[in-house]
Structures are given as structure tokens and as C-alpha cells.
Amino acid sequence: MIKNRKVRAMQKLLIINNEKDRDDIGWIPQIKKAVSAVENVEFAVIHHSEASKDTLDDINPDLIYLTGRATYDWTIDEILKDYTSIINMLQYTEIPTLGVCAGHELMAIAYGGSFGKMIETEKGKEDVREKGFHKIDVTKETPLFKGLGSHFHCYQDHRDEVKNVPDTFELLASNDMCKIQSIKHREKEFYGVQFHPEQYTEDYPDGKIILQNFLTLK
């Protein structure tokens, strides 16, 4: 746990890029644009392979944003081989964290959850994806969804899902296609969301509200 952190006039948001390749910036430009439209923050960006206690101590962020993966689908074998730094970080840090899509799946895996395809397809057939803006039902009131009521609409782009809620987490939101749309750690300010709140629009502004709620956790 990081203690006695300096108080800053501007919050520092650490974005951890979960793309496979270091030079693949994935969702980061959209995340920065979406967050900056909500609140003026200081950004720091690292690749997932750089995550460590020393890195967190050096950057000293107020909040952490774990990105999705825009470029490649992945497997549990790749995660357990190449994403151990993120899994370890999630187990020891106390910094409020939002895990989005792949980041949500990593958060669940770090605490004993599992993931896989939403819908298994026959060999050679294209995977079924949940894509576009979809309705999501709130199953438990939470600060992250403050002001949204019993349901909201956010952008989806995934074929995988978290298959079970870890014992130390609780379910926050669900829909018909993906039962585990959002989870929260019972003791830490850790939130996982399968959808992409950074992809909000004028017609679908709920993601902006979610980002605002996350940025005001501190």
C-alpha cells in the first residue's frame, strides 16, 4: 500500500496500455480525449509489461485506468505468460483502478476469476461479438454508476467475458448477452467494466458520467 502520498492540485491518471505490442497505442488517444473532456488531469502512460511496485512508486498516480485491447484477441495462456506484472500489481496496489474490457478481465483473473468466449462457435466460424451501444442493467447501486438510474447504455466491442465473479468482488451490472458487465472489489476501489465508457457520444452520454464518477473517487 502506498501511504503519505503528496496532495496535488491536479489528479494524475496512470493509463496502463494492455495492447500486446509496446508500439501499439490502441485505445489511448480516445481515452485521453474522453477523460480530458470531463476533467483536467495529468496523464502518465506505460505498457503493461512495465507495471511494478517501483513504477507505481515513481509515478505516484491518484487513479489507474487499465485499457482494453483493440488489436488482438487473446487466450488465458498468453495472459498467464505475458501479463503477470499486471496481475501482481492488482493484487498488491490500493490505488483506485478502473479496468476496461481486457482490463476488466485481467482484474477478475487476478483474484481467481476466469474468462472465455461469450458464445462458443464452430471451428472455422467467426466469433460472436457484442459490438455497438447496448443497454446494461444495474444490479447494485455504486458510486461508479451514480446518476444513471436502473440502466444505462455504453459502447461494447468484445467476444470474451468474465465467467465468474471472484469471491472478493460483487456484481454491479449485467445484460442478456454478457451477464458480468461490471464488478467491484468488496474492500478496494477496484471497478471492472466489460464495456468502453471512453466511447461516449452526444446520443449515448452515459460513459461520460461513468468517467466523471471514477475521476471523483479520490
N, C-alpha and C positions, 0 to 999 in steps of 0.2 A: 504493500500500500504506500502511495506517495503522500507524505504529510508536509505541513508547513509550506504549501506552495504559494508563491507570491501572488498577490491580488493585482490584476491588470484592468485597465480601463476598457480594453478590447479583448474579447474572448479569443482564444486560439483553438482552432479546429484542426485536428490531425486527420487527414484523409489517407487511409491505407488502401492502396491500389491492389486489388486481387486478380488482375489480369495475369495470365501465365507468363508473358514476356515482359521484361523490365521496360522496354521502349514502347509498349502498348499503353496509351493513356486512357483507353476505354471511356468510361462514363465521367471522368474527372472534369472536363470542361463544362458539361451540363450541371454537375453537382455544384461547382463553384458559382456558376451563373445563377442557379436556383437559390442557393444559400445567400448570395450577395444581395439578391432582390428582397430578402427577408430581413437580414441583419448584417451590419458591417462587422466582419470578423477577420482575424489574421489566419491565413491558411498555412499549413505545413503538409507536404505530401511525401510519402515514402512507398516503396514497393513492399509487398507482403513479406518478402524474404529478408527485409531489413528490420523487421519488428523484433524488439528485445527490450529488456528492462532498462539497459543503458540508453537505448534510443529514446524511450519514453522519458527517462530522467533528463536527457539533454534537451528534448523538445518541450517538455513540461506542458502538454496540452490540457485545456479545460474539458474538451469533448473529443470523442473519436468517432469517425464515420468509416465503416467497413464497406467498400464498394461491391457491386455485383461484377459479373464477368460478361463483357459484351462480345468477346471474340470466339471463345471456345466453350463447348460443353465439357464436363469433367466427370471423373469417376472417383470412388472412395479410395482406390489405390493411389491416384495422383494426390489426393488431399493428404493422406497419411504419410506420403513420401515428401511432398514439397511444401506443405502448409503447416508443418509442426510449429513454426515460430508464432504464427497467429493463434493456433490452438493453445500453446503455452501462455501466450500473452493474455488471452481471455480468461485463463484460469487464475492468474495472479493479480491483474490490474483491478483497481476500484474506480477508474475513470469512467464517467457516464459514456456509454457507447451505443451507437445505432448500427446494427448490421442489416444491410440491404441485399436482398436476393441471395447471391452467393455468400455474402457476409452473414446473413441470417442463418444459412445452412451451416457455416463454419461455427457460429455461436452455439447452435444446437449440438453439433458433433463434439465440441469442446467439453460439453457437460453430459455426454453419454447418449445423445440422441442419434438418430440415423436419418439417411436421406436416400432418395431414389426417384425414378420417373413417376410423375403423377399417374400416367396411364401406360402400361406396357404395350408395345406394338410388336407385330410380327417382324421377324428378321427381314431386312431389306425395305421395310416400310418407314416412311418419315415419322419422326416422333411427334406426338401431340403436344402442342404448346398452348399456354394461356397467354394471349397477347392482346394488347389494347387496354382501354379503360373498362374496368369491371367493378360491379358492386361488391362491397365487402361488409359483412355484418360484425358489429362489435359484440363480443361475448362477455367482456368485463370492462367496467369503467377504469380508465387510466389517464394520467396526465398527458400521455402522448396523443391521445385522441380527444382531448378537451375541445369542446365547441363543435364536435362533428355529429352528435346525436347517436342514434342506434345503428347507423350505417353510413358509409362514405364510398366514394369512387376514386380509385387510383390506377395508375398505369402498370400493366403486367407484361413481362416478357420472360417466360421460363417454361422449361419442360420438367424440371425436378421440383421436389418439395421435401420438407421435413416430414418424416414418417411418424415420429412420436415426440411428445413434449417431454424434455428431460425432467427428472424429479424436482430439481431446484428451480424450475420455471413454471409459469402458468400461461394458459391460452388467453389471448386478448381478442383475436378476430379470426373469422373463418368465412368461406363461401362454398358454394356447391362443388366447384371444381377442385379447390385446394382447401382442405379442412384446417390446415395450420398456416394461416396467413400472417399471424403475428404472435410473438411470445415475449414474456418479460421475466427476468431473474427475480426470485422472490425477495432477495436481500440487496442486490446491487441495482444500479440504474442502467441495466443492460436491456435493450429492446432489439428484437429481431423482427423484420418485416419482409415478406416474400416479394412484395410489390416495390415500385420505384417512386417514392414521394418527390424526387427531384424532377420528375417528368410531368409536372402540373401544367395546366393551361387555363385560359380565361373561362372556358366552358367546364373544366374539371379542376377547380382550385384547391381541392381537399389536401393534396400533397403539400401545398404551401403552408397550410395550417399545421400539418404534422411536423414539418421542418421548424416552424416557429415554436411549437411546443417543445421540441427537442432542444432547440437552442436556448430555451429559458429554463431548462432543468437545473442549471447552475446558478 
